[in-house]
Amino acid sequence: MNYGLIAGNGRFPFLVVEGARKSGVELSVVAIKEETDPALADLASALKWVGIGQLGKMISYFKGRGVTKVIMAGQVKHVQIFSGAIPDVRMVKMLWRLPRRNTDALIGGVADELAKEGIELIDSTFFIKDNLAPSGVMTRRKPTEEELANIEYGLFCRRRDRTPRPRTNDRRARTRLCCGRGHGRNGRDDPAGRKARKRASRRYQGGKTGPGYAF
């Protein structure tokens, strides 16, 4: 089975190529001219440079190499695709069918085009599982119930952007704001924080840790 890689910017593509090599797999790499680090060409055994809008050229390269499974790794700024890029015919048709102009829709559109040619888009961590943190406790002790509640609330704030960043150098003040012990955005007690802490306490009762958390 032959594997391919669509490489964006950053270190992620390097980790995937190295992880695949450790597994005895040499990837056929498509590098994006506007995004990919040129140093990747020195690491990959087979690499093709394409423009950010050249979807047809990318698929033709994979088919020519007998690739049946492809990984996407590294960021590709979708703003360039929708504004600055000069797309080929296949990319134009794909963009025309997108329900929305965002990253998720774009990845889904590329995956559909690959699938039409018998190429499957697979998990980007397929070759680098050993670089991922496992779930559960990774330190000498388990977090207390209060610490777990604070972690849960911190994640809630980060995902929902419900708490403004504290503009102070006072550590206690930052802790109160980030952990929900102060007041909400409008100066009143934050009900979302109370609910998040209660939910965390119930979820982690007995010192259990949930999936996706590493301590």
N, C-alpha and C positions, 0 to 999 in steps of 0.2 A: 504494500500500500504506500502511495506517495503522498507526502504532505507539503502544503504550501503555506506561505506567510505573507500577509499584507502588512507591511511595516510602516508605522507612523513615526512620530518623533519620540524623543526620550530614550531611557534605558531599557524599557520593557522589551522591545524587539531583540536586543542583545541577549537578555535573559532567556527568551524563548529559543533562540538559535543555539545557545549553549546547552540548555536543558534537553533539546531534541538530540543534540550530538551525544550527550551522555547516555541517551536511550538508544543510540546506534542509528539515528535518523538524520539524514541531511535534507534540510528544507530547501524548496524552491521559493526564493524570496522575490516579491514585488516591492520595490522601494519607491516611495512617492518623492519626486524631485523637490517639491516645495516643502517637504516636512522631514524626511528621513535623514539621520546623521550619516554623512558620507563614509564614516569609519565602519559602518556595517558591511560595506563591500569587501573589506579586508577579512571579515569574520565568516561571511556566508560563502559556501562553495558554489552556489548558483544564484545569481541575482540579476534582476531586470529592472532598469529605471523607467518609470512611466510618469506622465504628467498627472496632476490630481484629477483631471476629468476624463482620463483615458480608460474607461471601464472595459471597452471592447478589447483593447490591447492587453490589458491585464488578464482577462479571461482566456484570450488566445494563447498567452504565454503558459498559463496553467494547463490548458488542454494539451499543448505541445509537449509539456513535461510529464504528462500522464497523472496529474494531480487529481485526487478524488476528495481530499479533505483539506480545508483551509482554516487558518487561524488569523484573526486580526489582533495586532498588538501595537500599542502606541497611539497617541492622539493624532487625529487628522482634523483640523479646524473646518467644521462644516460650513462656516461663513464663506470661506474661500471657494467652496464648490458652488454655492448658490450665488456668488457675486463675481469673484475675480477669475475663475477658471474658464478655460475654453473647452467645453465638453465635446466628446465625440457623439456619434449618432446614438449609440446604445445608451450612453449616459443621459442624453437629452430625453429619450423615451422613458427611461426609468424615473428621472426627476419629474416628468410630466404626470406620472401615475401616483406620485407620493401624496398621501392624504394631508401631511403636514411637512413643513420645512424645518425639521430639527434633527438632532443626531440619531435618535432612536428610529425615526422613520427612514433615515438614510441608510443605516445599517441593515434594517429590514429589507429595504429595496435592493441593496447589494447582495444580500443573502438569497433573495428570490432569483436574481439574475444568475448567480452561481448555481443554484439548484436546477435551473432550466438546462444547464450543461452537465448535470450529474455530479456537481461538486458541492459538498456539504460544508457549511460553516460550523466549526466546532468551538468548544470552550477554550478561551484564550489561555487558561492555566493548565492545559492538557499536559504539557511537558515540564511544568515547574511546580508541581504539587509540593515538592520538598521545601519550596521557598515560602509556603503559606503557613501562617500561624494556626495551630489547632485550636479548637474551642476548649474552654475549660480553664482551670487554674494553672498558671505558669510560674507562680511565685511560691514562697515557702508557706504562706498561709492563705486562707480564703478571705475574701472581702467580708466585712461585717454587713449586717442588714442595712445599716445607715449608709455605708459606702456604696453598696449596690444600688440603693435608692438614688443616691447622688449621681452615680454613673448613668442610670436609666434616664434621669431628668436631664443630664448633660447631653445625652444622645437625642432626646426629644427636642431640646432647644436647637441643637445643630441641624436636625432634619427639618424642623418647622420654622426655624428662624423666629422664634417667639420672644426671645430675650435679647435686648440690645447689649452690645459689648460694653463692659464697664470702663468708664473713662477715669480711672483712678489708679494710683500706685499702692493703695492700701490693700494688702493681701486679704484681710478679713472682709472688706467691702466686696472685693472680687468674688470671694467664696460665697458670700450671701447672694450676690446676683446670679452667679452661675449655678448654684445649688438650690436656688428657689427659697432661701430663708429670708429674703427681703420682700420687696413688693414688686408687683407687675409693672408693665410699661406705663400704665396710667396712674401709678402711685397707690394702687390698691393691692390687697393680697392676691397673689396669682393663683386662680383656681386650677389652671392647667398644670402648674407645678405640683399642687397637692395631689391631683389625680395621678400624675406620673409617678410620684413617690409611693402612693398607696398601691398602684399597679405593680411597681417594682418589688415592693415588700411581699406582696402575695406571690409574685412569680418566683422569687428567689428564697422563699421561706424554707428553712432547713439547710441553707448553704449551697443550694443547687445553682449551677450556672447555666445560662441559656446558650443556644447555638450562636456562633458569630462573635461571642465576647471572649477576649483573651486577657487574663490578669497576670 
